[in-house]
Amino acid sequence: MNTYPYPDRWLLASLFQKSIRRGLKSRASTCNTNLTDIVQGYVKRRLGVVGLEDVSIANPHAVAAYFTYFDIPTAINAFCSGPKNRDACDLCWIVDREPQAEALRFDLGWLPLPAKQAKVARATLPLWERLLVLRSMAHADAVITLADLGLPPEQVEVLRKAKRMGLENLELAYGLLWLEARGQTCEVEVVELLPAPLIQGIPAWAYDMHTRIGKEAIRKWRGSIPPLMKITLPQVHGLLFTVETGVLDRIARFSFSRAIEWRAIEVSLPEGQAHELIAIARDALPKLHQIREDVVNGYLR
């Protein structure tokens, strides 16, 4: 692990979070050591992101424990070992891209706080719309609203500490979904992870759009596949997230999870093309791995 060609924090951070998503505890722990050597305090915040984004309501006790004690080794073990859920992240993604959101956001500017609180409590409204309402409030009012609806004190503290860490919006989705999942039994799917080669000791899936090498490789990959050339680079990034970089080893799904997951994909891609583009991207992953390796080798020359 210490033979990484570019020990910069973006590559290690990508490897760190994706290792947790895939349940790779040993690799995640080594990344923690490497990242701590480079940037003091970085892992503390990054694990907060992982807890809200990738573990979330699948294991809310582990998330609350992390935000209470900030025990990094314990959290890495719990997050890697347990089920995971990305509904909070997907819900935020939908709110930022849902075609109706802009008009609703304008209307919310005129609503008094009690009317907004009533909307959040209305179970018949879509979850993304209720999150949009929460986002339109002052953070303290949004947290009080969720607490009044039954969010327990330890989870309320998660929201407050996440705000202080700069993770706002993501934590409001987490709190809203905690309430929605209350009393439900989730189903846990064990995912068969596609094999990926090691490139200079690093799994190919770590070279994503947030890394220098990954960005260059993904641009070249897109340019070599005609259907992907017809969509934007951010759309290719979202597509790749669906088929590779955002993959979880054990997915906990609630009654609302599949609808949120699929809507997040739909609003990311051209209408009616999601199924076809996902299949194309998945089949072309070996080609992307080779391009990544070529780019790495080019930097090493």
C-alpha positions in Angstrom: 0.0 0.0 0.0 2.9 2.4 0.6 4.1 1.9 -3.0 1.4 4.2 -4.4 2.8 6.2 -7.3 0.9 9.4 -6.3 0.3 9.5 -2.6 -2.0 12.6 -2.9 -5.0 12.8 -0.7 -7.6 12.7 -3.6 -6.5 9.3 -4.8 -6.2 7.9 -1.3 -9.5 9.5 -0.3 -11.2 7.8 -3.3 -9.6 4.5 -2.4 -10.6 5.0 1.3 -14.3 5.6 0.7 -14.7 3.0 -2.1 -12.9 0.4 0.1 -15.5 1.0 2.8 -18.3 0.7 0.2 -16.9 -2.7 -0.8 -16.4 -3.9 2.7 -12.5 -4.0 2.4 -11.6 -3.3 6.0 -7.8 -3.9 5.7 -7.5 -1.6 2.7 -9.6 1.1 4.3 -7.5 1.0 7.5 -4.3 1.3 5.6 -5.7 4.3 3.7 -6.6 5.9 7.0 -2.9 5.6 8.0 -1.7 7.1 4.7 -4.3 9.9 4.7 -3.5 10.8 8.4 0.2 11.1 7.4 -0.7 13.6 4.6 -3.5 15.7 6.0 -4.3 15.8 9.7 -8.0 15.7 10.5 -9.0 14.8 7.0 -10.3 11.3 7.8 -12.5 12.5 10.6 -14.6 14.6 8.1 -14.4 12.0 5.3 -15.8 9.3 7.6 -18.7 11.6 8.4 -19.4 11.8 4.7 -19.2 8.0 4.4 -21.5 7.5 7.4 -24.2 9.7 5.9 -23.7 8.9 2.3 -22.9 5.2 2.2 -24.0 3.7 5.5 -26.8 6.0 6.5 -30.1 4.4 7.6 -28.8 0.9 7.0 -26.9 1.2 10.3 -28.0 4.4 12.0 -26.6 3.2 15.4 -23.1 3.0 13.9 -23.5 6.5 12.3 -24.7 8.0 15.7 -21.8 6.3 17.5 -19.3 7.8 15.1 -20.7 11.3 15.5 -20.7 10.8 19.3 -17.2 9.5 19.8 -15.4 10.0 16.5 -13.6 6.7 17.0 -12.1 6.2 13.6 -10.9 2.5 13.8 -14.2 1.4 15.3 -16.2 3.3 12.7 -14.1 1.8 9.8 -14.8 -1.7 11.2 -18.5 -1.1 11.6 -19.0 0.7 8.3 -17.1 -2.0 6.4 -18.8 -5.0 8.1 -22.4 -3.8 8.1 -25.0 -3.2 5.4 -25.1 0.1 3.5 -27.6 2.4 2.0 -27.3 5.4 -0.4 -30.8 6.7 -0.3 -29.8 10.0 1.4 -27.2 10.7 -1.2 -29.6 9.8 -4.0 -32.4 11.9 -2.6 -30.0 14.9 -2.5 -29.1 14.2 -6.1 -32.8 14.1 -7.1 -33.5 17.4 -5.4 -30.7 19.1 -7.3 -31.9 17.8 -10.7 -35.6 17.2 -10.5 -37.2 19.4 -13.2 -40.0 20.6 -10.9 -37.7 21.6 -8.1 -36.9 25.2 -9.3 -40.5 26.3 -9.4 -41.2 24.7 -6.0 -38.1 26.3 -4.6 -39.4 29.7 -5.6 -42.8 29.1 -4.1 -41.3 28.0 -0.8 -39.7 31.4 -0.4 -43.1 32.9 0.4 -44.2 30.2 2.9 -44.1 30.9 6.6 -42.3 28.3 8.8 -45.4 26.6 10.2 -46.7 25.9 6.6 -43.3 24.5 5.7 -43.3 22.3 8.8 -46.7 21.0 7.9 -45.4 20.1 4.4 -42.5 18.1 5.8 -45.0 16.2 8.0 -47.2 15.4 5.0 -46.5 11.7 4.2 -48.3 11.9 0.8 -45.7 14.4 -0.6 -42.7 12.8 -2.4 -39.6 12.5 -0.2 -37.6 14.7 -2.5 -40.1 17.5 -2.2 -40.2 17.2 1.6 -36.4 17.4 1.6 -36.6 20.5 -0.6 -38.9 22.1 2.0 -36.4 21.2 4.8 -33.6 22.8 2.8 -35.6 26.0 2.5 -35.6 26.5 6.3 -32.9 27.7 8.6 -30.9 24.7 9.6 -31.9 25.0 13.3 -35.6 25.1 12.3 -35.1 22.1 10.0 -33.5 20.0 12.8 -36.3 21.1 15.3 -38.9 20.0 12.7 -37.4 16.6 12.4 -37.0 16.2 16.1 -40.7 17.2 16.6 -41.6 14.4 14.1 -39.9 11.9 16.2 -36.2 11.9 15.4 -34.4 10.7 18.6 -31.9 12.8 20.5 -28.8 10.8 19.4 -29.8 11.3 15.7 -30.6 15.0 16.2 -27.0 15.3 17.5 -25.8 13.7 14.3 -27.5 16.4 12.3 -26.1 19.2 14.4 -22.5 17.9 14.4 -22.7 17.2 10.7 -23.7 20.9 10.1 -20.7 22.0 12.1 -18.5 19.7 9.9 -19.9 21.3 6.7 -22.0 18.3 5.7 -25.3 20.1 5.6 -28.1 19.0 3.2 -26.8 15.4 3.3 -27.7 15.1 6.9 -31.2 16.5 6.5 -31.9 13.8 4.0 -30.5 11.2 6.5 -32.8 12.6 9.2 -35.9 12.6 6.9 -35.2 9.0 5.7 -34.6 7.8 9.3 -38.2 8.9 10.1 -39.5 7.3 6.9 -37.8 4.0 7.6 -38.9 3.9 11.2 -40.7 0.6 11.9 -39.8 -0.9 8.6 -37.8 -4.1 8.0 -35.2 -3.7 5.3 -34.0 -6.4 2.9 -30.3 -6.8 2.5 -28.9 -7.8 -0.9 -25.3 -9.2 -1.1 -23.8 -7.8 -4.3 -21.5 -9.7 -6.5 -18.7 -7.2 -7.1 -17.1 -7.2 -10.6 -13.3 -7.9 -10.6 -11.0 -5.1 -11.3 -7.2 -5.1 -11.9 -4.6 -3.5 -9.7 -2.8 -0.6 -11.2 0.4 0.1 -9.4 -1.1 -1.5 -6.3 -4.4 0.4 -6.5 -7.7 -1.1 -7.7 -8.8 0.4 -10.9 -12.1 1.6 -9.5 -10.3 4.1 -7.2 -9.2 6.2 -10.3 -12.5 8.1 -10.5 -13.4 11.7 -11.7 -12.1 13.2 -8.5 -8.5 12.1 -9.2 -6.1 13.4 -11.8 -5.5 10.1 -13.5 -9.1 9.0 -13.4 -10.3 12.3 -14.9 -7.9 11.9 -17.9 -8.8 8.2 -18.3 -12.5 8.7 -18.2 -12.4 11.5 -20.8 -10.4 9.2 -23.2 -12.8 6.3 -22.4 -15.8 8.5 -23.3 -14.2 9.6 -26.5 -13.7 5.9 -27.6 -17.3 4.9 -27.2 -19.8 6.6 -29.6 -22.9 6.3 -27.4 -21.1 7.9 -24.5 -19.9 10.8 -26.7 -23.5 11.8 -27.0 -23.9 12.6 -23.3 -22.0 15.1 -21.2 -18.9 14.3 -19.1 -20.9 14.8 -15.8 -23.5 12.4 -17.1 -20.7 9.9 -17.9 -19.4 10.4 -14.3 -22.9 9.6 -12.9 -23.2 6.6 -15.2 -19.8 5.3 -14.0 -20.9 5.9 -10.4 -23.9 3.6 -11.0 -22.0 0.7 -12.6 -18.6 0.9 -10.7 -17.5 3.6 -8.3 -20.6 3.8 -6.2 -21.2 0.1 -5.9 -21.9 -1.3 -2.4 -21.1 -4.8 -1.2 -24.3 -5.2 0.9 -27.3 -3.0 0.1 -30.1 -2.5 2.7 -33.3 -1.5 0.9 -36.5 -0.2 2.4 -39.9 0.2 0.8 -38.9 3.5 -0.8 -35.3 2.6 -1.8 -35.7 1.3 -5.3 -37.9 4.2 -6.4 -35.3 6.7 -5.0 -32.4 4.8 -6.6 -34.0 4.6 -10.0 -35.2 8.2 -10.0 -31.6 9.4 -9.2 -30.4 7.5 -12.3 -33.2 8.8 -14.5 -32.6 12.5 -13.7 -28.9 12.0 -14.4 -29.3 10.7 -18.0 -31.2 11.5 -21.2 -34.8 10.4 -20.9 -35.5 6.8 -21.8 -31.8 5.9 -22.3 -30.8 4.8 -18.8 -31.1 1.0 -19.3 -29.2 1.1 -22.5 -26.4 3.4 -21.3 -25.9 1.4 -18.1 -25.5 -1.8 -20.1 -23.0 -0.1 -22.5 -20.9 1.3 -19.6 -20.8 -2.0 -17.7 -19.7 -3.9 -20.8 -17.0 -1.3 -21.5 -15.4 -1.4 -18.0 -12.5 -3.6 -19.1 -11.6 -1.0 -21.7 -11.7 1.7 -19.1 -9.4 -0.3 -16.8 -6.9 -0.6 -19.7 -7.0 3.1 -20.4 -6.4 3.9 -16.7 -3.4 1.7 -16.7 -2.0 3.3 -19.8 -2.5 6.8 -18.3 -0.7 5.7 -15.1 2.2 4.2 -17.0 2.4 7.5 -19.0 2.9 9.4 -15.8 5.5 7.0 -14.6 7.7 7.3 -17.6 
